[in-house]
Amino acid sequence: MKHRVVDSPLGPLTLVVDDDGALVGLYLTGQRHGPEETGAPLGDRDDTVAQEAVDQLAEYFAGTRTRFDLRLNPAGTDFQRRVWAALTEIPYGATETYGHLAERIGSPRGSRAVGAATGRNPIGIVVPCHRLVGSAGGLVGYAGGLDRKRRLLDLESGVLL
């Protein structure tokens, strides 16, 4: 594993890749369940890795990219991986409730479990957990902080960061 740190409108982002170059982590500074809190290994720092992710993130923050096309390899349980895969199906600029996503993956009573899996999403922004909202449409839960969640949703609605 290797990692690099890049600047973004949300502050520094730490990108982690496995030995095959697949993205296994994208962390905001101070993120709940992130490497600062969990001690997850990042590998050696190498500011040449994950260039495709860096380029696509720059396009996303510039408002010109609406979908990421990267090799991902997040570590998680089968359920977590199902949730994370379903998150990538929420269209840019749209939101979905935790309950609706739970129904969509075949766990109609699993909105809390979906919330827990989403909170442990190791590839934020690219796997867009910021697009999940509470049952009444309000902003709830985001491991990177609600201010960052609001900023990402604003970006996707046409307000550049």
ABEGO torsion letter per residue (X at the ends): XBBBBBBBAAEBBBBBBBAAGBBABBBBBGBBGBAAAAGBBAEBBBAABGAAAAAAAAAAAAGABABBBBBBBBBBBAAAAAAAAAAAABBBGBBBBAAAAAAAAGBAAAAAAAAAAAAABABBGABBAAABBBAAGBBBEBAAEAAAAAAAAAAAAGBBX
